[in-house]
Amino acid sequence: MIGSRRRTRTTINVWPGYVDALSALLMLIIFMLLIYVVSQLYLSQTLSDRDSELARLNSRLEEISRLLALEQDQTAALEEEMADVQSSYSESLALNDELREELDEKEEQRLAQQYNAEAQALRVEDLQQAVSSAEAKLEDEEKLTDTQRAIIQQLSNQISALQDQLSRITAALRLQEDLTAEKEAELEEVGKRLNTLLAERVNELERYQSEFFGRLRDILQDNENIRIVGDRFLFPSELLFASGSASLGEQGEQELDKLAGVLLDVASAIPDDIEWILRVDGHTDRIPINTEEFPSNWELSTARAVAVVRYLASEGVPQTRMVAAGFGEFFPVDEGSSPDALQRNRRIEFKLTDR
């Protein structure tokens, strides 16, 4: 009896613990399933968005490819047109040279004929004076011999021949003057054609300038420190160089990489016979500098412009298409003396122009 009571007291009911454990396990499984379902929904939405974006990008890529093909066709047509214009321009120059040489020869001949005509006129005048003198003398003597009459007749014949020759020379001079007028008209027409060709060249360079200006402005518009004044881009010196230095910094090289990329892209489309250059102008503020390396602002501004040109050349820009110039402090964009005005005057300017 006592043993039975002991067994009754030591028996433990474990079923509630099992039930709690199973409930917790079941809740955990439900939670994991819920997370899995939510994850699948989110992943499906993400994949759907990515597919839509990929389709939009593919459509944009096809549009860009189509525009690129059109641009290539236009470029090829423009190159053919430029070749024709260049050939016509060369022919016009050759014709102009030939016309000038022929005009110079005609002018020399006209001057020679004019000189001969004047000499003949003087000779005729001398003969006429001689005849008049002889006739007067003979009249005074009131007797003419046969020999004297023969001399007078001979002189009269010579005068007639000289007069005929003078008439022919005069006619030749008039014809030469007419030819000279025609040549001058032809030269004027050639000059007009040359001026038209030059105007077309200037207009074409302006088109490439506009393209370079617009594309570079789009690329650099996020940098509020870079300013645009007229047809020039103004880079602050602090963006490219440290104070009093002509060594390019890392940030400056990054900005110049953008400029070099646009310039090389545009330059590849410019015909070789168009004489264009990229001007790189260095400017400082009015505060003088006097160091061993830079005795004045002239040296500092020039060294900075040269450093920019050297870097662009290392990026592939042709050295024959660039020029570096230093202006020191003598061409400020702000006449003030405040720190902001001084900062605006410390700059590197870029301009695409003709040579």
C-alpha positions in Angstrom: 0.0 0.0 0.0 2.8 2.3 0.9 4.7 1.3 -2.3 1.5 2.0 -4.4 1.2 5.5 -2.9 4.8 6.2 -3.7 4.4 5.2 -7.4 1.3 7.4 -7.6 3.1 10.5 -6.3 6.2 10.0 -8.6 4.2 9.6 -11.8 4.5 12.8 -14.0 2.0 13.8 -16.7 4.2 14.7 -19.8 1.3 15.2 -22.4 0.9 18.9 -21.9 4.6 19.4 -22.7 4.3 17.4 -25.9 1.2 19.4 -26.9 3.1 22.7 -26.4 6.1 21.5 -28.3 3.9 20.3 -31.2 2.0 23.6 -31.2 5.3 25.6 -31.3 6.6 23.4 -34.1 3.4 23.8 -36.0 3.5 27.6 -35.6 7.1 27.7 -36.8 6.2 25.6 -39.8 3.3 27.9 -40.6 5.5 31.0 -40.2 8.2 29.5 -42.5 5.5 28.8 -45.1 4.2 32.3 -44.9 7.7 33.7 -45.4 8.2 31.4 -48.3 4.9 32.5 -49.9 5.7 36.2 -49.4 9.2 35.7 -50.8 7.8 34.0 -53.9 5.4 36.8 -54.4 8.1 39.5 -54.1 10.5 37.5 -56.3 7.8 37.1 -58.9 7.0 40.9 -58.9 10.7 41.7 -59.1 11.2 39.3 -62.0 8.2 40.8 -63.8 9.6 44.4 -63.3 13.0 43.3 -64.6 11.4 41.7 -67.6 9.5 44.9 -68.3 12.6 47.0 -67.9 14.6 44.6 -70.1 12.0 44.8 -72.8 12.0 48.6 -72.6 15.8 48.7 -72.8 15.8 46.3 -75.8 13.3 48.6 -77.5 15.5 51.6 -76.7 18.6 49.8 -78.0 16.8 49.0 -81.3 15.8 52.7 -81.6 19.4 53.8 -81.0 20.7 51.2 -83.5 18.3 52.6 -86.1 19.3 56.2 -85.4 23.0 55.2 -85.5 22.4 53.5 -88.9 20.7 56.7 -90.2 23.6 58.8 -88.8 26.1 56.6 -90.5 24.2 57.0 -93.8 24.1 60.7 -93.4 27.8 60.8 -92.6 28.7 58.8 -95.7 26.6 61.1 -97.8 28.2 64.1 -96.3 31.7 62.7 -96.9 30.8 62.1 -100.5 29.5 65.6 -100.8 32.6 67.0 -99.1 34.8 65.0 -101.5 32.9 66.6 -104.5 33.2 70.1 -103.0 36.9 69.6 -102.3 37.5 68.4 -105.9 35.5 71.4 -107.2 37.4 73.7 -104.9 40.8 72.3 -106.1 39.7 72.7 -109.8 38.6 76.3 -109.1 42.0 77.1 -107.5 43.8 75.6 -110.5 41.5 77.6 -112.9 42.1 80.7 -110.9 45.9 80.3 -111.2 45.7 79.6 -114.9 43.5 82.7 -115.5 45.8 84.9 -113.4 48.9 83.7 -115.4 47.1 84.2 -118.7 45.9 87.7 -117.5 49.5 88.6 -116.5 50.8 87.5 -120.0 48.0 89.5 -121.7 48.8 92.5 -119.6 52.5 92.3 -120.5 51.6 92.0 -124.2 49.2 94.9 -123.9 51.8 97.1 -122.3 54.4 96.1 -124.9 52.0 96.9 -127.7 51.0 100.1 -126.1 54.7 101.0 -125.8 55.2 100.1 -129.5 52.2 102.2 -130.4 53.5 105.2 -128.5 56.9 104.7 -130.1 55.3 104.5 -133.6 53.2 107.6 -132.9 56.4 109.5 -131.8 58.1 108.3 -135.0 55.2 109.4 -137.2 55.1 112.7 -135.5 58.9 113.1 -136.1 58.4 112.2 -139.7 55.5 114.6 -140.1 57.6 117.3 -138.6 60.5 116.4 -141.0 58.1 116.5 -144.0 56.7 119.8 -142.9 60.1 121.2 -142.5 61.2 119.9 -145.9 58.1 121.2 -147.6 58.6 124.6 -146.0 62.2 124.6 -147.1 61.3 123.5 -150.6 58.6 126.1 -150.8 61.1 128.7 -149.8 63.4 127.6 -152.5 60.4 127.4 -154.9 62.0 124.6 -156.8 61.8 120.9 -156.2 64.1 118.5 -157.8 63.0 115.0 -158.8 65.1 113.5 -156.0 63.5 115.7 -153.4 60.0 114.8 -154.7 61.0 111.1 -154.5 62.1 111.6 -150.9 58.9 113.4 -150.1 56.8 110.6 -151.7 58.8 108.0 -149.8 58.3 109.8 -146.6 54.6 110.1 -147.3 54.4 106.3 -148.0 56.2 105.6 -144.7 53.8 107.9 -142.9 50.8 106.0 -144.4 52.3 102.6 -143.5 53.0 103.8 -140.0 49.5 105.1 -139.7 48.1 101.8 -140.9 50.3 100.0 -138.4 49.2 102.3 -135.7 45.6 101.6 -136.6 46.2 97.9 -136.3 48.0 98.3 -133.0 45.1 100.4 -131.7 42.6 97.7 -132.8 44.7 95.0 -131.1 44.8 97.1 -128.0 41.1 97.4 -128.0 40.7 93.7 -128.5 43.2 93.1 -125.7 41.2 95.4 -123.4 38.1 93.4 -124.2 39.8 90.2 -123.4 41.2 91.7 -120.2 37.7 92.7 -119.2 36.4 89.2 -119.9 39.3 87.7 -117.9 38.6 90.1 -115.0 34.9 89.0 -115.1 36.0 85.4 -115.0 38.3 86.1 -112.1 35.4 87.9 -110.3 33.2 84.8 -110.9 35.9 82.5 -109.6 36.4 84.8 -106.6 32.6 84.6 -105.9 32.8 80.8 -106.1 35.8 80.7 -103.8 34.0 82.9 -101.3 30.9 80.6 -101.5 33.1 77.6 -100.9 34.8 79.3 -98.0 31.4 80.3 -96.6 30.2 76.7 -96.8 33.4 75.6 -95.0 32.7 78.1 -92.3 29.1 77.0 -91.9 30.1 73.4 -91.8 32.7 74.1 -89.0 30.0 76.1 -87.1 27.8 73.0 -87.3 30.5 70.8 -85.8 31.1 73.5 -83.2 27.4 73.5 -82.3 27.4 69.7 -82.0 30.6 69.8 -79.8 29.1 72.5 -77.7 25.8 70.8 -77.2 27.1 67.4 -76.4 29.8 68.7 -74.0 27.2 70.9 -72.3 24.9 67.8 -71.7 27.8 65.8 -70.3 29.1 68.6 -68.0 25.8 70.0 -66.9 25.9 68.1 -63.6 29.0 70.0 -62.5 27.8 73.4 -61.4 31.4 74.8 -61.2 31.8 74.6 -65.0 30.4 77.7 -66.7 29.5 78.5 -70.3 30.2 82.0 -71.7 29.3 82.5 -75.3 31.0 79.7 -77.3 33.6 78.9 -74.6 33.6 76.4 -71.7 35.2 77.8 -68.5 36.7 75.3 -66.1 37.7 76.8 -62.7 41.4 76.3 -61.9 40.5 74.8 -58.6 38.8 71.9 -60.4 42.0 71.0 -62.3 44.9 72.3 -60.2 46.0 72.9 -56.7 46.7 76.5 -55.7 49.9 77.8 -57.3 50.4 74.5 -59.1 50.4 73.5 -62.8 50.0 69.7 -62.0 46.6 68.2 -62.9 44.7 66.6 -60.0 42.6 63.4 -60.2 39.3 65.2 -60.3 40.6 67.5 -63.1 41.7 64.4 -65.1 38.3 62.9 -64.8 36.6 66.1 -66.2 39.2 66.3 -69.0 38.5 62.6 -69.9 34.9 63.6 -70.6 36.0 66.5 -72.8 38.5 64.4 -74.7 35.8 61.7 -75.3 33.4 64.2 -76.8 36.1 66.0 -78.8 37.4 62.7 -80.3 33.9 61.6 -81.2 33.1 64.9 -83.0 36.6 65.2 -84.6 36.2 61.8 -86.2 33.3 63.3 -88.3 35.0 66.5 -89.3 36.6 66.3 -92.8 40.4 66.5 -92.9 40.4 69.6 -95.1 38.6 71.7 -92.5 41.3 73.5 -90.5 39.9 73.4 -86.9 41.7 73.7 -83.6 40.8 73.5 -79.9 42.0 76.6 -78.1 43.1 76.1 -74.5 43.5 79.4 -72.7 44.9 79.8 -69.2 43.9 82.7 -66.9 44.8 83.7 -63.4 43.5 86.3 -60.9 45.1 89.7 -60.2 47.1 88.5 -57.2 50.7 88.3 -58.3 52.8 85.2 -57.9 56.6 85.1 -57.7 58.1 81.7 -57.2 61.2 80.0 -58.5 59.0 77.9 -60.8 56.6 80.7 -61.8 58.1 84.2 -61.7 54.8 85.7 -62.7 51.2 84.9 -63.6 52.2 84.7 -67.3 54.2 81.6 -66.6 51.6 80.0 -64.3 48.7 80.5 -66.8 50.8 79.2 -69.7 52.0 76.2 -67.8 48.5 75.3 -66.8 47.3 75.5 -70.4 50.2 73.4 -71.6 49.5 70.8 -68.9 45.9 70.5 -70.2 47.0 70.2 -73.8 49.6 67.5 -72.9 46.9 65.5 -71.0 44.4 65.7 -73.9 47.2 64.6 -76.2 47.8 61.6 -74.0 44.1 60.7 -74.4 44.4 60.6 -78.2 43.5 64.2 -79.2 45.8 65.1 -82.2 48.5 67.6 -81.1 48.2 69.4 -84.5 44.6 70.3 -83.5 45.4 72.1 -80.2 46.9 75.3 -79.2 47.8 76.5 -75.6 48.0 80.1 -74.6 48.5 81.9 -71.3 46.9 85.3 -70.6 47.9 85.9 -67.0 45.6 88.2 -65.1 44.9 90.6 -68.0 41.6 89.3 -69.3 39.3 88.9 -66.3 35.7 87.9 -66.6 34.9 89.7 -63.3 36.4 93.1 -62.5 35.6 92.8 -58.8 38.2 92.0 -56.0 36.0 89.8 -53.8 37.1 86.2 -53.3 34.3 85.0 -55.6 35.4 87.4 -58.3 39.0 86.2 -58.0 37.8 82.6 -58.1 35.9 83.2 -61.3 38.9 84.8 -63.0 41.1 81.7 -62.2 40.0 79.5 -65.1 40.9 77.4 -68.1 38.9 78.2 -71.2 38.1 75.8 -74.1 36.9 76.9 -77.6 36.6 74.9 -80.8 37.4 77.3 -83.7 39.2 77.6 -87.0 42.9 78.0 -87.4 
